[in-house]
């Protein structure tokens, strides 16, 4: 008589660093999930209703845009404002938010809003997505990530909206404010000002440039560093990770700002025609944005070769 064996689970328990005996590992699920989101985003962006012309965007261009948005890269082959309709722009900012947070964190938000219980399989995926060493407390960690993200993006969105509303009107000002706040905090670098010129029109505007720069820095620090910095009075001493991140961030910004200022000071196509406060502001912003943000307030093409290097 053959020995009875119970059916094997589709999703086996996962131990970090070891491949499970059955089914897909959390890492494989995350990769496939991101690939699926990119594909869906590309299909949506290629539809006629997502383009200003009503003709539709070439699928390869739409797929590139979707990939750039989900991977929060900021590279574009067609201008976001000039090519995509309001619906297309909303698809892009949604892809940026999903890519910035991670799709499992977004899935957690949906579960929480629906009151759905998060099971073991989903907790394992969240552990991998959040790079947590333990499965314990991953749901609470995801809640904190969501709260911090929406709080920072909300504050940035309000500040930028107050700046844009007098210039663009109420609805457009609020939309532009929150679009660029999300894009900056997620370090995506997508903008809606058209013509591939970025935010060069605000090169001497301290509200826009300092707000976007602050969002870029906070988004680049990561939630762990932000949380530990916020709780400094409790922890008393930063971890090695937090100390290294802050030291390198400050050093790169200071060195970058001084270097760009000195190299571009007399360049008539970049800093040469700006006021002295404008020169410092532009140098600082351009030192912050290479950390993967993709924004620019001066023409990258016109920077001197040494600065580009």
C-alpha positions in Angstrom: 0.0 0.0 0.0 1.3 3.4 -1.0 2.0 5.9 1.8 -0.4 8.9 1.8 1.1 12.3 1.5 -0.9 15.5 2.1 -1.0 18.0 -0.8 1.9 20.4 -1.0 1.1 24.1 -0.4 1.2 26.4 -3.4 3.1 29.0 -1.5 5.6 27.5 0.9 7.1 29.3 4.0 10.0 31.4 3.0 13.3 31.7 4.8 15.4 34.7 3.8 18.3 33.5 1.6 16.8 30.2 0.8 14.5 29.2 -2.1 11.2 27.6 -1.0 10.6 24.0 -1.9 7.3 24.8 -3.7 5.8 27.6 -5.7 7.2 31.1 -6.3 9.5 32.8 -3.8 8.5 36.3 -2.6 11.2 37.8 -4.7 9.8 36.2 -7.8 6.3 37.4 -7.0 7.6 40.9 -6.5 9.5 40.9 -9.8 6.4 39.5 -11.7 4.2 41.9 -10.0 6.3 44.9 -11.0 6.5 43.5 -14.6 2.7 43.2 -14.7 2.2 46.8 -13.4 4.6 48.1 -16.1 2.8 46.2 -18.8 -0.6 47.4 -17.7 0.7 50.9 -17.5 2.1 50.7 -21.0 -1.2 49.4 -22.4 -3.1 52.2 -20.7 -0.7 54.9 -21.8 -0.9 53.7 -25.4 -4.7 54.1 -25.7 -6.1 57.1 -27.6 -7.9 58.5 -24.5 -4.5 58.8 -22.7 -3.0 61.1 -25.4 -3.7 64.7 -26.2 -4.0 64.0 -29.9 -6.6 61.3 -29.4 -4.5 59.1 -31.8 -2.7 57.1 -29.1 1.0 56.7 -28.3 3.2 54.2 -29.9 3.3 51.1 -27.6 7.1 51.0 -27.3 7.1 54.7 -26.2 4.2 54.1 -23.7 6.0 51.0 -22.3 9.2 53.0 -21.9 7.3 55.8 -20.0 5.5 53.2 -17.8 8.8 51.5 -17.0 10.4 54.9 -16.2 7.5 55.8 -13.9 7.3 52.5 -12.0 11.1 52.5 -11.6 11.0 56.2 -10.7 13.8 57.0 -13.2 12.4 60.1 -14.9 13.7 59.4 -18.4 11.2 60.2 -21.1 11.0 59.7 -24.9 7.8 61.8 -25.3 7.0 64.9 -23.3 4.6 64.2 -20.4 2.7 67.5 -20.7 2.6 67.8 -24.5 1.9 64.1 -25.3 -0.4 62.8 -22.5 -3.9 63.9 -21.6 -5.1 64.4 -18.1 -6.0 60.7 -17.9 -2.5 59.7 -19.2 -0.9 62.0 -16.6 -2.9 60.5 -13.8 -1.8 57.0 -14.9 1.8 58.2 -14.8 1.6 59.7 -11.3 -0.2 56.5 -10.1 2.6 54.4 -11.5 5.1 56.7 -9.8 3.4 56.3 -6.5 3.2 52.5 -6.8 6.8 52.3 -7.9 8.0 54.7 -5.1 6.1 52.8 -2.3 6.3 49.3 -3.8 3.2 47.5 -5.0 2.9 45.3 -1.8 2.8 48.5 0.3 0.0 49.8 -2.0 -1.7 46.4 -1.7 -1.5 46.8 2.1 -3.2 50.2 1.8 -6.1 48.6 -0.2 -6.4 45.7 2.3 -6.5 48.2 5.2 -9.2 50.4 3.5 -11.3 47.3 2.7 -10.8 45.9 6.2 -9.4 42.7 4.8 -7.2 40.5 6.9 -3.6 40.1 5.7 -2.6 36.5 5.7 0.7 34.7 6.0 1.5 34.7 2.3 1.0 38.5 2.0 3.0 39.1 5.1 5.9 37.1 3.6 5.7 39.3 0.5 5.6 42.5 2.6 8.7 41.3 4.5 10.6 40.9 1.3 9.3 44.2 -0.2 10.1 46.2 2.9 13.5 44.4 3.3 12.6 43.6 6.8 14.6 41.0 8.7 11.5 39.7 10.5 7.9 39.1 9.5 6.8 40.4 12.9 5.4 43.9 12.7 5.6 44.2 8.9 1.9 45.4 8.7 2.6 48.1 11.3 5.8 49.1 9.4 3.8 49.3 6.2 1.2 51.6 7.9 4.0 53.9 9.1 5.5 54.0 5.6 2.2 54.9 4.1 1.5 57.6 6.8 4.9 59.2 6.5 4.7 59.2 2.7 1.3 60.7 2.4 2.1 63.3 5.2 5.3 64.5 3.5 3.8 64.5 0.0 0.7 66.3 1.4 2.8 69.0 3.0 4.9 69.4 -0.1 1.7 69.5 -2.3 0.1 72.2 -0.2 3.3 74.4 -0.3 3.6 74.0 -4.1 -0.1 74.5 -4.7 -0.1 77.8 -2.8 2.8 78.9 -5.1 1.1 77.7 -8.3 -2.5 78.8 -7.7 -2.0 82.5 -8.2 -0.2 81.7 -11.5 -2.4 78.9 -12.8 -5.7 79.1 -11.1 -7.2 76.9 -8.3 -7.7 73.5 -9.9 -4.6 73.5 -12.1 -2.5 75.0 -9.3 -3.5 72.2 -6.8 -3.1 69.5 -9.5 0.4 70.7 -10.4 1.4 71.1 -6.8 0.5 67.6 -5.8 1.7 66.0 -9.0 5.2 67.5 -8.6 5.2 66.8 -4.9 4.6 63.1 -5.4 7.1 63.0 -8.3 9.8 64.7 -6.3 9.4 62.7 -3.1 9.4 59.4 -5.1 12.6 60.8 -6.9 10.8 60.3 -10.3 11.6 63.6 -11.9 8.5 63.8 -14.1 7.1 67.3 -14.7 4.2 68.9 -16.5 5.8 72.1 -17.8 6.2 70.9 -21.3 8.9 71.2 -23.9 11.5 69.0 -22.2 12.6 72.2 -20.3 11.9 70.9 -16.8 11.4 73.5 -14.1 13.9 75.9 -15.5 11.3 78.7 -15.3 11.6 78.6 -11.5 15.4 78.7 -11.3 15.3 81.7 -9.0 12.1 80.8 -7.2 13.0 79.7 -3.6 9.6 78.3 -2.8 9.5 75.9 -5.7 13.2 74.9 -5.8 13.7 74.5 -2.0 10.4 72.6 -1.6 11.2 70.2 -4.4 14.8 69.8 -3.2 13.6 69.0 0.3 11.2 66.4 -1.1 13.9 64.8 -3.2 16.3 64.6 -0.2 13.6 63.1 2.1 12.6 60.6 -0.5 16.2 59.6 -1.1 17.0 59.2 2.6 14.5 56.3 3.0 11.9 55.6 5.6 14.3 53.9 8.1 16.5 57.0 8.3 13.5 59.4 8.5 11.9 57.4 11.3 15.2 57.1 13.3 15.9 60.8 12.8 12.3 61.6 14.0 12.8 59.5 17.1 16.2 60.8 17.9 15.3 61.9 21.4 14.2 58.3 22.2 17.1 56.4 20.5 19.7 59.0 21.7 22.2 57.5 19.2 21.9 56.9 15.4 22.6 53.5 13.9 25.6 53.2 11.6 23.3 53.1 8.6 21.6 56.4 9.5 24.9 58.1 10.3 26.4 57.0 7.0 23.3 58.1 5.0 23.3 61.5 6.6 27.0 62.1 6.3 27.1 61.1 2.6 24.0 63.1 1.8 25.3 66.3 3.4 28.8 65.8 2.0 27.6 65.2 -1.6 25.2 68.2 -1.5 27.8 70.6 0.0 30.6 69.5 -2.4 28.2 69.4 -5.3 26.9 72.9 -4.6 30.3 74.5 -4.3 31.7 72.7 -7.3 28.8 73.6 -9.6 28.8 77.2 -8.3 32.5 77.6 -9.1 32.4 75.8 -12.5 29.3 77.6 -13.8 29.7 81.0 -12.2 30.5 82.8 -15.5 28.7 80.5 -17.9 26.2 82.8 -19.6 24.0 79.8 -20.5 23.5 78.6 -16.9 24.4 80.7 -13.9 26.0 83.7 -15.6 22.9 85.8 -16.0 21.3 84.9 -12.6 21.4 87.1 -9.5 23.8 86.0 -6.7 21.0 84.4 -4.6 19.8 82.8 -7.9 23.3 81.4 -8.5 23.4 79.8 -5.1 19.9 78.4 -5.4 20.5 76.9 -8.8 23.8 75.4 -7.7 22.2 73.9 -4.6 19.3 72.4 -6.6 21.5 71.0 -9.3 23.6 69.3 -6.6 20.5 67.7 -5.0 18.8 66.5 -8.1 21.4 64.0 -9.4 20.6 61.7 -6.5 18.1 60.1 -9.0 15.5 62.8 -9.1 15.9 63.9 -12.7 14.7 67.5 -12.2 16.7 70.5 -13.4 16.5 74.3 -13.1 19.4 75.0 -15.6 20.0 73.5 -19.0 22.0 70.2 -18.6 23.1 70.5 -22.3 24.6 73.9 -21.6 26.6 72.9 -18.5 30.4 72.9 -19.0 32.0 69.5 -19.6 33.6 69.5 -16.2 30.3 70.1 -14.5 28.6 67.4 -16.5 31.4 65.1 -15.5 
